Amino acid sequence: MLLASALFMLTAPMSIMAYDADQQVVEQQIDNREITITVEQSTLLVNNAAGLTLEVVSLTGKQVAVVKIESPAQRVELSVPKGCYIVKVGKIVRKVAIR
């Protein structure tokens, strides 16, 4: 009995993690798009995010830019000082370096 309980406790977190991973895949299939963010110097190239909002936040937490993404592939020129920033589009959050 004790062995069965121990095995159940060891497998429970694995099944939860598998469920979370499966749920994320389903959300991507429902949206039918894979959002990508590419950085070139001080320009962000955002693909497959039309209709979403791009938010750029400094590492200190100050919001430095908010842009509505209007097209499937949109370039966003950031006029911010060089450094690291947090970029969010939909549920995608990335840390980027502006040079």
ROLO-985163 format. One record per atom (N, C-alpha, C, O): residue number from 1; atom name; x negated, y negated, z negated. Coordinates in Angstrom, 3 decimals, decimal comma. Each point is the difference from the previous one (the first is absolute). Layout:
<rs>
+-----+------+----------+----------+----------+
| seq | atom |       c1 |       c2 |       c3 |
+-----+------+----------+----------+----------+
| NUM |   CA |        X |        Y |        Z |
...
+-----+------+----------+----------+----------+
</rs>
This chain:
<rs>
+-----+------+----------+----------+----------+
| seq | atom |       c1 |       c2 |       c3 |
+-----+------+----------+----------+----------+
|   1 |    N |   -0,824 |    1,189 |    0,000 |
|   1 |   CA |    0,824 |   -1,189 |    0,000 |
|   1 |    C |   -0,869 |   -1,254 |    0,000 |
|   1 |    O |    0,264 |   -0,942 |    0,747 |
|   2 |    N |   -1,290 |    0,932 |   -1,578 |
|   2 |   CA |   -0,892 |   -1,154 |   -0,068 |
|   2 |    C |   -0,724 |   -0,201 |    1,320 |
|   2 |    O |   -0,171 |   -1,132 |    0,454 |
|   3 |    N |   -0,253 |    2,225 |    0,163 |
|   3 |   CA |   -0,684 |   -0,085 |    1,293 |
|   3 |    C |    0,921 |   -0,572 |    1,067 |
|   3 |    O |   -0,429 |   -0,819 |    0,812 |
|   4 |    N |    1,675 |    1,236 |   -0,802 |
|   4 |   CA |    0,969 |   -0,509 |    0,980 |
|   4 |    C |    0,212 |   -1,498 |   -0,196 |
|   4 |    O |    0,067 |   -0,741 |    0,980 |
|   5 |    N |    0,039 |    0,282 |   -2,222 |
|   5 |   CA |    0,169 |   -1,427 |   -0,284 |
|   5 |    C |   -1,215 |   -0,793 |    0,454 |
|   5 |    O |    0,140 |   -1,078 |    0,579 |
|   6 |    N |   -1,318 |    1,600 |   -0,834 |
|   6 |   CA |   -1,234 |   -0,681 |    0,403 |
|   6 |    C |   -0,089 |   -0,098 |    1,517 |
|   6 |    O |   -0,384 |   -1,042 |    0,531 |
|   7 |    N |    0,734 |    2,112 |    0,171 |
|   7 |   CA |   -0,029 |   -0,036 |    1,465 |
|   7 |    C |    1,005 |   -1,002 |    0,550 |
|   7 |    O |   -0,293 |   -0,705 |    0,965 |
|   8 |    N |    1,477 |    0,637 |   -1,571 |
|   8 |   CA |    1,007 |   -0,970 |    0,438 |
|   8 |    C |   -0,510 |   -1,422 |   -0,174 |
|   8 |    O |    0,166 |   -0,835 |    0,890 |
|   9 |    N |   -0,787 |    0,554 |   -2,037 |
|   9 |   CA |   -0,508 |   -1,348 |   -0,257 |
|   9 |    C |   -1,118 |   -0,366 |    0,971 |
|   9 |    O |   -0,122 |   -1,164 |    0,382 |
|  10 |    N |   -0,687 |    2,124 |    0,019 |
|  10 |   CA |   -1,079 |   -0,284 |    0,932 |
|  10 |    C |    0,527 |   -0,258 |    1,410 |
|  10 |    O |   -0,571 |   -0,807 |    0,732 |
|  11 |    N |    1,637 |    1,471 |   -0,348 |
|  11 |   CA |    0,509 |   -0,159 |    1,357 |
|  11 |    C |    0,963 |   -1,170 |    0,134 |
|  11 |    O |    0,201 |   -0,483 |    1,115 |
|  12 |    N |    0,398 |    0,007 |   -2,190 |
|  12 |   CA |    0,992 |   -1,082 |    0,085 |
|  12 |    C |   -0,559 |   -1,267 |    0,635 |
|  12 |    O |    0,645 |   -0,534 |    0,902 |
|  13 |    N |   -1,814 |    0,011 |   -1,317 |
|  13 |   CA |   -0,503 |   -1,219 |    0,643 |
|  13 |    C |   -0,296 |    0,197 |    1,486 |
|  13 |    O |    0,164 |   -0,933 |    0,786 |
|  14 |    N |   -0,596 |    2,124 |   -0,390 |
|  14 |   CA |   -0,293 |    0,253 |    1,402 |
|  14 |    C |    1,270 |   -0,115 |    0,839 |
|  14 |    O |   -0,021 |   -0,582 |    1,085 |
|  15 |    N |    1,130 |    1,137 |   -1,587 |
|  15 |   CA |    1,237 |   -0,062 |    0,776 |
|  15 |    C |    0,509 |   -1,437 |    0,076 |
|  15 |    O |    0,568 |   -0,391 |    1,021 |
|  16 |    N |   -0,754 |   -0,397 |   -2,063 |
|  16 |   CA |    0,408 |   -1,402 |    0,028 |
|  16 |    C |   -0,828 |   -0,756 |    1,027 |
|  16 |    O |    0,544 |   -0,799 |    0,763 |
|  17 |    N |   -1,858 |    1,039 |   -0,730 |
|  17 |   CA |   -0,841 |   -0,688 |    0,977 |
|  17 |    C |    0,378 |    0,402 |    1,410 |
|  17 |    O |    0,004 |   -0,843 |    0,898 |
|  18 |    N |    0,314 |    2,114 |   -0,679 |
|  18 |   CA |    0,398 |    0,443 |    1,334 |
|  18 |    C |    1,305 |   -0,664 |    0,408 |
|  18 |    O |    0,163 |   -0,365 |    1,164 |
|  19 |    N |    0,762 |    0,202 |   -2,085 |
|  19 |   CA |    1,274 |   -0,658 |    0,293 |
|  19 |    C |   -0,232 |   -1,452 |    0,394 |
|  19 |    O |    0,583 |   -0,484 |    0,970 |
|  20 |    N |   -1,434 |   -0,212 |   -1,721 |
|  20 |   CA |   -0,287 |   -1,393 |    0,326 |
|  20 |    C |   -0,606 |   -0,121 |    1,396 |
|  20 |    O |    0,377 |   -0,889 |    0,763 |
|  21 |    N |   -1,310 |    1,772 |   -0,423 |
|  21 |   CA |   -0,634 |   -0,057 |    1,321 |
|  21 |    C |    1,028 |    0,269 |    1,092 |
|  21 |    O |   -0,008 |   -0,668 |    1,034 |
|  22 |    N |    0,901 |    1,648 |   -1,252 |
|  22 |   CA |    1,030 |    0,299 |    0,995 |
|  22 |    C |    0,954 |   -1,176 |    0,156 |
|  22 |    O |    0,430 |   -0,301 |    1,113 |
|  23 |    N |   -0,099 |   -0,355 |   -2,192 |
|  23 |   CA |    0,921 |   -1,132 |    0,060 |
|  23 |    C |   -0,609 |   -1,143 |    0,817 |
|  23 |    O |    0,717 |   -0,641 |    0,768 |
|  24 |    N |   -1,992 |    0,374 |   -0,910 |
|  24 |   CA |   -0,646 |   -1,051 |    0,776 |
|  24 |    C |    0,038 |    0,325 |    1,484 |
|  24 |    O |    0,227 |   -0,895 |    0,814 |
|  25 |    N |   -0,438 |    2,128 |   -0,448 |
|  25 |   CA |    0,033 |    0,401 |    1,402 |
|  25 |    C |    1,401 |   -0,214 |    0,562 |
|  25 |    O |    0,148 |   -0,475 |    1,126 |
|  26 |    N |    0,861 |    0,814 |   -1,885 |
|  26 |   CA |    1,376 |   -0,188 |    0,452 |
|  26 |    C |    0,282 |   -1,473 |    0,234 |
|  26 |    O |    0,628 |   -0,353 |    0,998 |
|  27 |    N |   -1,083 |   -0,521 |   -1,902 |
|  27 |   CA |    0,218 |   -1,438 |    0,177 |
|  27 |    C |   -0,659 |   -0,488 |    1,285 |
|  27 |    O |    0,576 |   -0,829 |    0,704 |
|  28 |    N |   -1,762 |    1,318 |   -0,385 |
|  28 |   CA |   -0,669 |   -0,416 |    1,226 |
|  28 |    C |    0,769 |    0,493 |    1,221 |
|  28 |    O |    0,070 |   -0,711 |    1,003 |
|  29 |    N |    0,502 |    1,895 |   -1,061 |
|  29 |   CA |    0,755 |    0,523 |    1,129 |
|  29 |    C |    1,309 |   -0,763 |    0,184 |
|  29 |    O |    0,432 |   -0,214 |    1,133 |
|  30 |    N |    0,196 |   -0,195 |   -2,214 |
|  30 |   CA |    1,243 |   -0,764 |    0,105 |
|  30 |    C |   -0,294 |   -1,351 |    0,636 |
|  30 |    O |    0,722 |   -0,431 |    0,900 |
|  31 |    N |   -1,758 |   -0,231 |   -1,350 |
|  31 |   CA |   -0,377 |   -1,282 |    0,588 |
|  31 |    C |   -0,502 |    0,175 |    1,423 |
|  31 |    O |    0,093 |   -0,921 |    0,812 |
|  32 |    N |   -0,623 |    2,097 |   -0,506 |
|  32 |   CA |   -0,526 |    0,334 |    1,324 |
|  32 |    C |   -1,106 |   -0,958 |    0,437 |
|  32 |    O |   -0,089 |   -0,359 |    1,174 |
|  33 |    N |   -0,739 |   -0,046 |   -2,108 |
|  33 |   CA |   -1,121 |   -0,862 |    0,347 |
|  33 |    C |   -1,137 |    0,185 |   -0,996 |
|  33 |    O |    0,214 |    0,289 |   -1,177 |
|  34 |    N |   -1,420 |   -0,463 |    1,684 |
|  34 |   CA |   -1,200 |    0,079 |   -0,825 |
|  34 |    C |   -0,624 |   -1,390 |   -0,002 |
|  34 |    O |   -0,560 |   -0,437 |    1,006 |
|  35 |    N |    0,656 |   -0,247 |   -2,122 |
|  35 |   CA |   -0,496 |   -1,366 |   -0,104 |
|  35 |    C |   -1,508 |    0,024 |   -0,180 |
|  35 |    O |   -0,522 |    0,724 |   -0,847 |
|  36 |    N |   -0,184 |   -1,532 |    1,659 |
|  36 |   CA |   -1,450 |   -0,122 |   -0,149 |
|  36 |    C |   -0,375 |   -1,468 |   -0,166 |
|  36 |    O |    0,621 |   -0,894 |    0,575 |
|  37 |    N |   -1,648 |    0,676 |   -1,374 |
|  37 |   CA |   -0,534 |   -1,344 |   -0,227 |
|  37 |    C |   -1,485 |    0,048 |    0,311 |
|  37 |    O |   -0,742 |    0,772 |   -0,607 |
|  38 |    N |    0,304 |   -1,605 |    1,559 |
|  38 |   CA |   -1,404 |   -0,051 |    0,386 |
|  38 |    C |   -0,519 |   -1,409 |   -0,262 |
|  38 |    O |    0,693 |   -0,984 |    0,255 |
|  39 |    N |   -1,927 |    0,898 |   -0,771 |
|  39 |   CA |   -0,598 |   -1,305 |   -0,309 |
|  39 |    C |   -1,154 |   -0,262 |    0,947 |
|  39 |    O |   -0,881 |    0,843 |    0,167 |
|  40 |    N |    0,888 |   -2,028 |    0,461 |
|  40 |   CA |   -1,104 |   -0,463 |    0,841 |
|  40 |    C |   -0,341 |   -1,421 |   -0,434 |
|  40 |    O |    0,729 |   -0,941 |    0,313 |
|  41 |    N |   -1,818 |    0,790 |   -1,023 |
|  41 |   CA |   -0,415 |   -1,300 |   -0,544 |
|  41 |    C |    1,097 |   -0,528 |   -0,933 |
|  41 |    O |    0,198 |    0,549 |   -1,084 |
|  42 |    N |    0,517 |   -1,608 |    1,490 |
|  42 |   CA |    1,083 |   -0,540 |   -0,822 |
|  42 |    C |    1,372 |    0,222 |    0,647 |
|  42 |    O |    0,965 |   -0,693 |   -0,320 |
|  43 |    N |   -0,890 |    1,666 |    1,231 |
|  43 |   CA |    1,246 |    0,301 |    0,694 |
|  43 |    C |    0,481 |    1,401 |   -0,373 |
|  43 |    O |   -0,780 |    0,952 |   -0,017 |
|  44 |    N |    2,067 |   -0,840 |   -0,281 |
|  44 |   CA |    0,612 |    1,293 |   -0,264 |
|  44 |    C |    0,813 |    0,395 |    1,220 |
|  44 |    O |    0,724 |   -0,826 |    0,556 |
|  45 |    N |   -0,834 |    2,075 |   -0,134 |
|  45 |   CA |    0,820 |    0,540 |    1,064 |
|  45 |    C |    0,926 |    1,018 |   -0,645 |
|  45 |    O |   -0,447 |    1,013 |   -0,537 |
|  46 |    N |    1,742 |   -1,295 |    0,597 |
|  46 |   CA |    1,002 |    0,852 |   -0,637 |
|  46 |    C |    0,814 |    0,678 |    1,095 |
|  46 |    O |    0,589 |   -0,676 |    0,843 |
|  47 |    N |   -0,553 |    2,005 |   -0,850 |
|  47 |   CA |    0,724 |    0,778 |    1,010 |
|  47 |    C |    1,184 |    0,720 |   -0,622 |
|  47 |    O |   -0,067 |    0,473 |   -1,134 |
|  48 |    N |    1,154 |   -0,397 |    1,897 |
|  48 |   CA |    1,200 |    0,764 |   -0,354 |
|  48 |    C |    0,671 |   -0,490 |   -1,273 |
|  48 |    O |    0,511 |    0,813 |   -0,770 |
|  49 |    N |   -0,499 |   -2,119 |    0,529 |
|  49 |   CA |    0,619 |   -0,545 |   -1,211 |
|  49 |    C |    1,011 |   -1,099 |    0,311 |
|  49 |    O |    0,289 |   -0,836 |   -0,856 |
|  50 |    N |    0,250 |    0,830 |    2,072 |
|  50 |   CA |    0,954 |   -1,048 |    0,379 |
|  50 |    C |    1,174 |   -0,013 |   -0,975 |
|  50 |    O |    0,557 |    1,042 |   -0,345 |
|  51 |    N |   -0,196 |   -2,255 |   -0,090 |
|  51 |   CA |    1,101 |   -0,166 |   -0,932 |
|  51 |    C |   -0,412 |    0,014 |   -1,463 |
|  51 |    O |    0,812 |   -0,316 |   -0,870 |
|  52 |    N |   -2,057 |    0,676 |    0,581 |
|  52 |   CA |   -0,495 |    0,025 |   -1,379 |
|  52 |    C |   -0,753 |   -1,290 |   -0,309 |
|  52 |    O |   -0,261 |   -0,808 |    0,891 |
|  53 |    N |   -0,078 |    0,629 |   -2,143 |
|  53 |   CA |   -0,740 |   -1,182 |   -0,437 |
|  53 |    C |   -1,405 |    0,396 |   -0,430 |
|  53 |    O |   -0,182 |    0,973 |   -0,732 |
|  54 |    N |   -0,808 |   -1,727 |    1,190 |
|  54 |   CA |   -1,399 |    0,174 |   -0,388 |
|  54 |    C |   -0,275 |   -0,950 |   -1,159 |
|  54 |    O |    0,275 |   -1,196 |    0,095 |
|  55 |    N |   -0,813 |    1,720 |   -1,178 |
|  55 |   CA |   -0,385 |   -0,822 |   -1,144 |
|  55 |    C |   -1,497 |    0,162 |   -0,224 |
|  55 |    O |   -0,525 |    1,112 |    0,046 |
|  56 |    N |   -0,159 |   -2,229 |   -0,289 |
|  56 |   CA |   -1,431 |    0,016 |   -0,310 |
|  56 |    C |   -0,169 |   -0,643 |   -1,368 |
|  56 |    O |    0,461 |   -1,117 |   -0,240 |
|  57 |    N |   -1,137 |    1,851 |   -0,664 |
|  57 |   CA |   -0,190 |   -0,458 |   -1,377 |
|  57 |    C |   -1,480 |    0,060 |   -0,333 |
|  57 |    O |   -0,679 |    0,970 |    0,338 |
|  58 |    N |    0,176 |   -2,010 |   -1,005 |
|  58 |   CA |   -1,407 |    0,014 |   -0,427 |
|  58 |    C |   -0,162 |    0,984 |   -1,147 |
|  58 |    O |    0,988 |    0,440 |   -0,588 |
|  59 |    N |   -2,223 |   -0,093 |    0,269 |
|  59 |   CA |   -0,251 |    0,943 |   -1,095 |
|  59 |    C |    0,361 |   -0,592 |   -1,357 |
|  59 |    O |    0,120 |    0,730 |   -0,983 |
|  60 |    N |    0,051 |   -2,040 |    0,925 |
|  60 |   CA |    0,444 |   -0,641 |   -1,246 |
|  60 |    C |    1,521 |    0,020 |   -0,130 |
|  60 |    O |    0,537 |   -0,412 |   -1,029 |
|  61 |    N |    0,162 |    0,887 |    2,063 |
|  61 |   CA |    1,453 |    0,115 |   -0,054 |
|  61 |    C |    0,752 |   -1,129 |    0,668 |
|  61 |    O |    1,231 |   -0,004 |   -0,004 |
|  62 |    N |   -1,941 |   -0,956 |    0,580 |
|  62 |   CA |    0,654 |   -1,145 |    0,650 |
|  62 |    C |    0,406 |    0,386 |    1,430 |
|  62 |    O |   -0,821 |    0,497 |    0,771 |
|  63 |    N |    2,081 |   -0,727 |   -0,432 |
|  63 |   CA |    0,470 |    0,275 |    1,353 |
|  63 |    C |   -0,539 |   -1,087 |    0,930 |
|  63 |    O |    0,233 |   -1,189 |   -0,218 |
|  64 |    N |   -0,965 |    1,617 |    1,269 |
|  64 |   CA |   -0,632 |   -0,970 |    0,896 |
|  64 |    C |    0,660 |   -0,065 |    1,369 |
|  64 |    O |   -0,230 |   -0,955 |    0,742 |
|  65 |    N |    1,055 |    1,957 |   -0,384 |
|  65 |   CA |    0,681 |   -0,034 |    1,297 |
|  65 |    C |    1,191 |    0,945 |   -0,011 |
|  65 |    O |   -0,035 |    1,068 |   -0,610 |
|  66 |    N |    1,092 |   -1,488 |    1,302 |
|  66 |   CA |    1,170 |    0,833 |    0,240 |
|  66 |    C |    0,399 |   -0,227 |    1,445 |
|  66 |    O |    0,242 |   -1,135 |    0,412 |
|  67 |    N |   -0,174 |    2,215 |    0,363 |
|  67 |   CA |    0,302 |   -0,116 |    1,434 |
|  67 |    C |    1,034 |    1,060 |    0,366 |
|  67 |    O |   -0,152 |    1,171 |   -0,349 |
|  68 |    N |    1,193 |   -1,582 |    1,047 |
|  68 |   CA |    0,994 |    0,948 |    0,528 |
|  68 |    C |   -0,572 |    0,608 |    1,273 |
|  68 |    O |   -0,381 |   -0,730 |    0,915 |
|  69 |    N |    0,315 |    2,057 |   -0,844 |
|  69 |   CA |   -0,519 |    0,688 |    1,180 |
|  69 |    C |    1,146 |    0,111 |    1,008 |
|  69 |    O |    1,014 |    0,645 |   -0,267 |
|  70 |    N |   -1,189 |   -1,280 |    1,421 |
|  70 |   CA |    1,065 |   -0,087 |    1,001 |
|  70 |    C |   -0,146 |    0,999 |    1,144 |
|  70 |    O |    0,990 |    0,346 |    0,644 |
|  71 |    N |   -2,214 |    0,124 |   -0,382 |
|  71 |   CA |   -0,213 |    0,867 |    1,159 |
|  71 |    C |   -0,669 |    1,315 |   -0,426 |
|  71 |    O |   -0,542 |    0,089 |   -1,102 |
|  72 |    N |    0,580 |    0,930 |    1,969 |
|  72 |   CA |   -0,612 |    1,287 |   -0,344 |
|  72 |    C |   -1,514 |   -0,086 |   -0,240 |
|  72 |    O |   -0,538 |    0,771 |   -0,795 |
|  73 |    N |   -0,142 |   -1,683 |    1,460 |
|  73 |   CA |   -1,438 |   -0,218 |   -0,217 |
|  73 |    C |   -0,209 |   -1,497 |   -0,151 |
|  73 |    O |    0,108 |   -0,749 |    0,971 |
|  74 |    N |   -0,405 |    0,317 |   -2,181 |
|  74 |   CA |   -0,120 |   -1,434 |   -0,258 |
|  74 |    C |   -1,329 |   -0,329 |   -0,649 |
|  74 |    O |   -0,439 |    0,672 |   -0,934 |
|  75 |    N |   -0,204 |   -1,730 |    1,452 |
|  75 |   CA |   -1,234 |   -0,524 |   -0,590 |
|  75 |    C |    0,359 |   -1,104 |   -0,970 |
|  75 |    O |    0,826 |   -0,863 |    0,298 |
|  76 |    N |   -1,462 |    0,898 |   -1,473 |
|  76 |   CA |    0,225 |   -1,023 |   -1,014 |
|  76 |    C |   -1,353 |   -0,584 |   -0,359 |
|  76 |    O |   -0,858 |    0,684 |   -0,556 |
|  77 |    N |    0,678 |   -1,953 |    0,881 |
|  77 |   CA |   -1,253 |   -0,708 |   -0,319 |
|  77 |    C |    0,122 |   -0,547 |   -1,416 |
|  77 |    O |    0,909 |   -0,777 |   -0,294 |
|  78 |    N |   -1,825 |    1,186 |   -0,586 |
|  78 |   CA |    0,017 |   -0,471 |   -1,384 |
|  78 |    C |   -0,999 |   -1,133 |   -0,169 |
|  78 |    O |   -1,170 |    0,130 |    0,361 |
|  79 |    N |    1,627 |   -1,210 |   -0,898 |
|  79 |   CA |   -0,913 |   -1,106 |   -0,291 |
|  79 |    C |   -0,230 |   -0,023 |   -1,513 |
|  79 |    O |    0,480 |   -0,878 |   -0,718 |
|  80 |    N |   -1,232 |    1,879 |    0,271 |
|  80 |   CA |   -0,321 |    0,155 |   -1,419 |
|  80 |    C |   -1,517 |    0,133 |   -0,128 |
|  80 |    O |   -0,670 |    0,383 |    0,958 |
|  81 |    N |    0,130 |   -0,695 |   -2,129 |
|  81 |   CA |   -1,445 |    0,184 |   -0,196 |
|  81 |    C |   -0,411 |    1,460 |    0,143 |
|  81 |    O |    0,812 |    0,905 |   -0,192 |
|  82 |    N |   -2,071 |   -0,685 |    0,527 |
|  82 |   CA |   -0,530 |    1,365 |    0,089 |
|  82 |    C |    0,177 |    0,688 |   -1,346 |
|  82 |    O |   -0,090 |   -0,626 |   -1,055 |
|  83 |    N |    0,344 |    1,935 |    1,117 |
|  83 |   CA |    0,149 |    0,761 |   -1,233 |
|  83 |    C |    0,928 |    1,170 |    0,174 |
|  83 |    O |    0,393 |    0,341 |    1,116 |
|  84 |    N |   -0,041 |    0,280 |   -2,235 |
|  84 |   CA |    0,896 |    1,160 |    0,012 |
|  84 |    C |    1,421 |   -0,437 |   -0,346 |
|  84 |    O |    0,216 |   -0,869 |   -0,844 |
|  85 |    N |    0,748 |    1,499 |    1,525 |
|  85 |   CA |    1,407 |   -0,322 |   -0,190 |
|  85 |    C |    0,811 |    1,288 |    0,013 |
|  85 |    O |   -0,451 |    1,025 |    0,512 |
|  86 |    N |    1,642 |   -1,086 |   -1,076 |
|  86 |   CA |    0,944 |    1,103 |    0,040 |
|  86 |    C |    1,044 |   -0,350 |    1,066 |
|  86 |    O |    0,580 |   -1,086 |   -0,019 |
|  87 |    N |   -0,351 |    2,022 |    0,948 |
|  87 |   CA |    0,951 |   -0,209 |    1,088 |
|  87 |    C |    1,115 |    1,019 |   -0,160 |
|  87 |    O |   -0,258 |    1,187 |   -0,201 |
|  88 |    N |    1,507 |   -1,654 |    0,291 |
|  88 |   CA |    1,147 |    0,892 |   -0,136 |
|  88 |    C |    0,946 |   -0,214 |    1,175 |
|  88 |    O |    0,379 |   -1,130 |    0,310 |
|  89 |    N |   -0,002 |    2,235 |    0,342 |
|  89 |   CA |    1,010 |   -0,002 |    1,053 |
|  89 |    C |    0,920 |    1,168 |   -0,286 |
|  89 |    O |   -0,428 |    1,152 |    0,057 |
|  90 |    N |    1,688 |   -1,430 |   -0,364 |
|  90 |   CA |    0,917 |    1,078 |   -0,382 |
|  90 |    C |   -0,532 |    0,692 |   -1,237 |
|  90 |    O |   -0,231 |   -0,646 |   -1,022 |
|  91 |    N |    0,031 |    1,970 |    1,102 |
|  91 |   CA |   -0,540 |    0,760 |   -1,129 |
|  91 |    C |   -1,501 |    0,219 |    0,117 |
|  91 |    O |   -0,596 |    0,666 |   -0,847 |
|  92 |    N |   -0,022 |   -1,218 |    1,886 |
|  92 |   CA |   -1,436 |    0,157 |    0,219 |
|  92 |    C |   -0,733 |   -1,117 |   -0,733 |
|  92 |    O |    0,286 |   -1,177 |    0,217 |
|  93 |    N |   -1,230 |    1,539 |   -1,083 |
|  93 |   CA |   -0,799 |   -0,981 |   -0,750 |
|  93 |    C |   -1,460 |    0,358 |    0,217 |
|  93 |    O |   -0,397 |    1,148 |   -0,200 |
|  94 |    N |   -0,409 |   -2,131 |    0,610 |
|  94 |   CA |   -1,424 |    0,229 |    0,265 |
|  94 |    C |   -0,836 |   -1,159 |   -0,540 |
|  94 |    O |    0,459 |   -1,140 |   -0,077 |
|  95 |    N |   -1,689 |    1,462 |   -0,292 |
|  95 |   CA |   -0,968 |   -1,025 |   -0,358 |
|  95 |    C |   -0,845 |   -0,245 |    1,253 |
|  95 |    O |   -0,517 |    0,943 |    0,600 |
|  96 |    N |    0,381 |   -2,210 |   -0,212 |
|  96 |   CA |   -0,768 |   -0,335 |    1,204 |
|  96 |    C |   -1,045 |   -1,050 |   -0,340 |
|  96 |    O |    0,138 |   -0,748 |   -0,967 |
|  97 |    N |   -1,194 |    0,708 |    1,788 |
|  97 |   CA |   -1,062 |   -1,002 |   -0,147 |
|  97 |    C |    0,092 |   -0,966 |    1,174 |
|  97 |    O |   -0,077 |    0,414 |    1,156 |
|  98 |    N |    0,240 |   -1,693 |   -1,451 |
|  98 |   CA |    0,020 |   -1,046 |    1,010 |
|  98 |    C |   -1,400 |   -0,583 |    0,090 |
|  98 |    O |   -0,573 |   -0,417 |   -1,007 |
|  99 |    N |    0,022 |    0,389 |    2,222 |
|  99 |   CA |   -1,378 |   -0,486 |    0,183 |
|  99 |    C |   -0,052 |   -1,219 |    0,863 |
|  99 |    O |   -1,081 |   -0,533 |    0,251 |
+-----+------+----------+----------+----------+
</rs>
